[in-house]
Amino acid sequence: MDELAELAERVASRSGRREKVALVASYLSALGDEDLGRAIRFLSGRPFGPRDPRRLAVGHVSLREAVTAASGWDAETVTLSIREVGDIGEAIGLLMRGKTAERPLSLAEAESLYRELARRRGAVEKEELLRECFLRYRPLTLKYFVKVITGDLRIGLHEKMLLEAVAAACGVKPDALRAAAERTGDPAEAALAARHGRLEQISTRLFRPLDFMLARPIASAREVPDPENWLVEDKYDGIRAQAHVAAGRAALFSRGLADVTQAFPDLAAALERLPGSAVLDGEVVAWREGRALPFTALQQRLARKAVPLFLPLEAPAAYVAYDLLLRDGRELMELPIEERRAELERLLAGHDEPLLVAPQRQATDQDELVRLFAEARARGNEGLVLKRRGSRYEAGRRGGAWLKWKQPLATLDVVITAAEQGHGKRATLLSDYTFAVRSGDRFVNVGKAYSGLTDQEIRELTERLRALATARAGPILLVRPEIVLEVAFDGVQKSQRHESGYALRFPRIVRWRRDKRPEDVDSLERVRQIWEASLSSPGRSPSR
């Protein structure tokens, strides 16, 4: 871990892509097999492999409490240091200078510590182990040990560059390694196969989910200058799900690669009847009378350890398939989308609800795209997904081969009640805002947003919010409710997290309403009306 920390410092100090890749490749090539896997995971900001169910469950508060206890610095100094540095890993490395035993830490020992952190229950137990670590190891090593916990090394080494370095270290072509990493879902496993000449033996495995291909968001049809080169599908308001089927067995995996089969026994039963083996990509949606229902209708089926027998009747679901990645042992991801689609239609031919194939449409110009978007909204769906003709399936990537265009359900005027510092270039600015609506003579929170404002607006807001501060709760700055924002969102859902009882889904800032006062913001009743309207009229957007 010490050498990895030194490598990370060197990589962070370089600006050139080639130099970064060469440094990492040189480091990786000198490692043994087990350390190679560990190093790739840690450089990816992961303590464990992508299929490992263990989670550290260590938050910034525990890290702050542990370094306060270990360093001898008072809590105020520690909090100020973390806030000013903008990265808790770097801050801990600085706070522990001259205060540790400077012992070496190997990659294997670091892995054992992460496992122990995951095993311990409760913040107190975790903080005690962290305090011991902070007193034991070198400050630079602690910096990156903590960065792996927080999930981001911030050294300018993105996933594609890391894969290039792995390929160079293992003596294989980057495209071959990338394809293998997509199939296995684990770059470390692909690296070991490459090192030992077994890359061609890596294949997609049933009941082991792959990363999903992602779509790049667009705001209007104007961003698609060549509509005739795209296939068009509705964007559904459900749960992205990968279905694995073989020999009468079926499993559903969520976008986070979690097994969610138990929440949808009715869908699993339908999938089990499919012939042969297959891996499908699609969406689980609430479904009734031939149309998708809002996401709120699906919520009651989630986060349940067991689904009551009556629930599939009260909240029926469907699996809308739109891609096929594996069929009877044959990988299809490298095939053009048209060929994958044809295979999918053959697989599901003759099947009806709850197994559906997403209808596919075409547009010749931007006006026709606008019409298709309006029709998708009228069907109760979020908008459109556009897929470039001839494109392959790129697992885990958000390239330009898929585009998504959706429209906010509505907008609300809200007031900022709290703010937090951002990350990266915004680490010293207040860029994450908790916001509220009116409830009688007070304000109740309904969400949090961090995107939509310019850098200049964020700098100006930071000064204003610091002047409006009334208290601090850890990293959160509580402020007088005076600054009004207009926020867009995709839906409203019930929430126990907020006193209001509601939370906005995917909120983003439309603009800073300098022309409005706190008393002008929308009411909790308005939020309730939007929620009720989404339940009763899934095809309509509430009027503003």
Secondary structure, 3 states (H helix, E strand, C coil): CHHHHHHHHHHHHCCCHHHHHHHHHHHHHCCCHHHHHHHHHHHCCCCCCCCCCCCCCCCHHHHHHHHHHHHCCCHHHHHHHHHHHCCHHHHHHHHCCCCCCCECCCHHHHHHHHHHHHHCCCHHHHHHHHHHHHHHECHHHHHHHHHHHHCCCCCCCCHHHHHHHHHHHHCCCHHHHHHHHHHHCCHHHHHHHHHCCCHHHCCCCCCCCCCCCCCEEECCHHHCCCHHHEEEEEECCCEEEEEEEECCEEEEEECCCCECHHHCHHHHHHHHCCCCCEEEEEEEEEEECCEECCCHHHHCCCCCCCCCCCHHHHCCEEEEEEEEEEECCEECCCCCHHHHHHHHHHHHCCCCCCEEECCEEECCCHHHHHHHHHHHHHCCCCEEEEEECCCCCCCCCCCCCEEEEECCCEEEEEEEEEEEECCHHHCCCEEEEEEEEEECCEEEEEEEECCCCCHHHHHHHHHHHHHCEEEEECCEEEECCCCEEEEEECEEEECCCCCCCEEEECCEEEEECCCCCHHHCCEHHHHHHHHHHHHHCCCCCCCC
